[in-house]
Amino acid sequence: MLSNNPHIGHKVAGCLIFLSVFHINFSAGSTGKGSQSQDDMQHVIHHNQLDLREIVFVIQSQSNSFHVRQAERLRADLLQQAHTLKEKPPVVLLLHSLSDHEGDWSILPLLPNLSNSFGKNSSWIVFLEEETNVKTTKLVQVLSKFDKNKEWFLGKPLYDKESTIIHHYAFAENPSIFKYPDFVAAWALSTPLVVRLADKVRNEPLKSDFTIDLKHEVALYIWDNGNGPHLTGVPELCTEPEGSPQTQHCATSLSTAPPLCGEPVNKEDIFVAVKTCRKFHSERVPVIKKTWEKDAFFLEYYSDHADPAIPTINLGVPNTERGHCGKTFAILQRFLTSSVPNTKWLLVVDDDTLISLSRLQVLLSCYDPSEPVCLGERYGYGLSQGGYSYITGGGGMVFSREAVVQLLNSGCKCYSNDAPDDMVLGMCLNAIGLPVTHSALFHQARPEDYARDFLAHQVPISFHKHWNIDPIAVFNKWLKDDLRTKAAEGLDKSTKTEL
């Protein structure tokens, strides 16, 4: 899996480059509000003329400097395509720059602004990830198949084979019945749908609890218990690598050009902190030792009991059944002392986190450790009502030294030892204006908790939980280093199809 040579395949495997090796077609039909017959479709194709200027592109960008560069690269490509076609340029928006509202990344709070600005002079809002590659001519042809005066929710469908905790066990009796979009393939809303949803957002307060898997939650909101449209699958919205034979019919694909990120960071630049407790010394710690511990140059286990056989370090914080805020803040404080090596990066994981440190080294090459970087899988709490984003702890939380310095200098601290550490950190970061940077390569749950097609175009960095799985087998299948070789070769089809 990635090559033994540290310089081969790393950039393909990391830096948010997602690869896919097989294509699944979905029909363009839908049973939702926007459905139309084949005869209607043919009529629309001939009478639904669409201009590129009628499409508003929203790149789901982030404020970290690396992600800004990636988003600006995509915007420049879209504008260059319009110039080459001698078309007037479309509107291309970078989501992170639209307002100072923290919740904009959750999309729904943004809809009223999009409706006000573009509801009368555009036909489609198309959302893109930074690594989405777009053929604008083909996309215009695809969107022209759909009546722009009706409500449409378009994308590449994902579905759950089993009900999953990250989706609150929705549709438990038949989870595969509900489809939600793979954001990286692009997804689109017709303007009539945007306008109606924006009115709903204005008039009915959005729920103020957790944002966990945004793509699923957006689809649920649009579907509205059957009162709104289902996702309509569009075969031309693809997640195959750009330029592969499978993308000839595609309007979107995944960019395969690696970002200019430099060499993978050195092992010596990452300090790994593992949170554990006495009752898991014999159950969970051995899994780490059999899988990824050997890839860490600097690693310490922090527990409520000092066990020289592991060894573990007792930070003087009693174990709690949940939260672990006191322990995490003690780790942050220790990181800035002479008790541990002076490294550029701190990785904090749980004792049931499964992680590829070699892939993390690749990913971190894209980030500047002199900036306050806080990286992992992003969740949200109360985003529609002045809430905050946070890095969910189970998938691993990565901090640059500068981020830890600013965080602790702010005076922010736990309100109790058993407070949820990741959420308290999110509140602190929000209070001092430090952004949480999201990477979909970190996973708070197990592989089976995610849609198969979603994982198919990833080279993941982490998973979490040992519940009802063999964690060593999961590590060997999904995270073991020899995946680098497959990634460097474009991913062997037979191997990836099994995943």
Salt bridges, closest charged atoms under 4 A:
ASP51 OD1 - ARG53 NE 3.11
GLU54 OE1 - LYS148 NZ 2.89
ASP104 OD1 - HIS101 ND1 3.26
GLU130 OE1 - HIS67 ND1 2.87
GLU151 OE2 - ARG196 NE 2.59
ASP160 OD2 - HIS167 ND1 2.59
ASP182 OD2 - HIS457 NE2 2.68
ASP199 OD1 - ARG202 NH1 2.58
ASP209 OD1 - LYS207 NZ 3.23
ASP213 OD2 - HIS167 NE2 2.56
ASP213 OD1 - LYS215 NZ 2.76
ASP224 OD1 - LYS200 NZ 3.29
GLU236 OE2 - LYS145 NZ 2.93
GLU240 OE1 - HIS23 ND1 3.21
GLU263 OE1 - HIS7 ND1 2.70
GLU293 OE2 - LYS289 NZ 2.84
GLU300 OE1 - ARG334 NE 3.03
ASP307 OD2 - HIS281 ND1 3.61
GLU321 OE1 - LYS279 NZ 3.49
ASP350 OD1 - LYS275 NZ 3.31
ASP350 OD2 - HIS464 NE2 3.30
ASP351 OD1 - ARG284 NH1 2.84
ASP352 OD2 - ARG284 NH1 3.74
ASP352 OD1 - HIS464 NE2 2.89
ASP421 OD2 - LYS275 NZ 2.47
ASP449 OD2 - ARG446 NE 2.99
ASP481 OD2 - ARG484 NH2 3.34
